Amino acid sequence: MKKILLLLSTTRESPKSINTALEIAEKQNAELLVLFILDYELSQSIIEKLTEAGWIGGKATEELHHAILK
């Protein structure tokens, strides 16, 4: 069976790429594999917003970073 790989990330969104990959997979009766790349900086951005809003005080732990990414 043919396989098609679609790469997605938190830094860019491309609905056209997603639709194209779905169409090609359907036409070729191929398996669509999706690899989602997470930007490590995303967790830092979320932590900063939570800190500014008063939800987190002090320095965030590495465990919190991993929990957000998970």
Secondary structure as UniProt FT lines:
FT   STRAND          3..9
FT   HELIX           15..27
FT   TURN            28..29
FT   STRAND          31..37
FT   HELIX           40..52
FT   TURN            53..54
FT   HELIX           62..69
//
